Amino acid sequence: MGRLRSLLLALAVFSSVACGATVPPYDYAKEPDPRKSEYEIGALDQIRVTVWKNPDLSAETTVRPDGIITLPLIGDVKAAGRTPTALQKEITKRYGEFVRLEGTTVNVGVAQVNSYSFTVSGNVEKAGVYKERNYVTVLEAIALAGGANKYAGNTAFIVRSHPSRKVPIDLKRAAAGEIPEENVVVIKGDIIVVQ
C-alpha cells in the first residue's frame, strides 16, 4: 500500500515534467520536522480546555486571529505560538488565582487543527493556499495541487521564514527517494514554488 502511494505520488508530481536544472547541495537535515515536537497552536485552531471537577470552567473555543482565547472566569489568554502543555500550565496558574485547584487537573487539547496552511504556486495544475489537518511533505503538497503542469521542470523551492530562507528541492531525486530528507515536511506558512 505504501509503495503504491509512493508510485502514485511520483506520477502526480511528474506528470509532464521535462528535464531541468539541478539544485545546489543543501543540508536538508537542518530543516525542522514538526512531527518530532509538540504541536504549536495557531490562529483558528479549536482548543478544548477541561477542568476536572469544575465543568463550569471547561470550554471548547476557537483561537482568534489575534492568537487569543477567552475562558470563563479568567478571560483572555494568549494561545497561538504555545504548545498545549505550555497553555495548560498558564491556564492552571491563572485559574489558581481564583479557584482552589487542589486535586483538580486542567487538560488542554487541540480539538481541531485549522491553522496548518501553506501555498503551492508556480508550474502546478491548481496553485493556491491549502489547509490540511495532518502534516504533509513537499511531494504530497504538490500532489494536492494537482501535480506539476506541462511547463514544470525538475526543481522547486520552499520559501520559509524564521529565519528567512529558500530550500531547494530536486523533485525527481526526492520522488525517487535518493535523499529521503529532501522530501521535507511542510510547515505552517511555507510557500512551495514549482519551477
Secondary structure as UniProt FT lines:
FT   HELIX           2..14
FT   TURN            15..16
FT   HELIX           28..30
FT   HELIX           34..36
FT   TURN            43..44
FT   STRAND          46..51
FT   TURN            52..53
FT   HELIX           55..57
FT   STRAND          59..62
FT   TURN            65..66
FT   STRAND          68..71
FT   TURN            72..74
FT   STRAND          75..78
FT   TURN            80..81
FT   HELIX           84..96
FT   TURN            97..98
FT   TURN            102..103
FT   STRAND          106..112
FT   STRAND          117..122
FT   STRAND          128..131
FT   HELIX           138..144
FT   TURN            145..146
FT   TURN            150..151
FT   STRAND          155..160
FT   TURN            161..164
FT   STRAND          165..170
FT   HELIX           171..176
FT   HELIX           180..182
FT   TURN            188..189
FT   STRAND          191..194
//
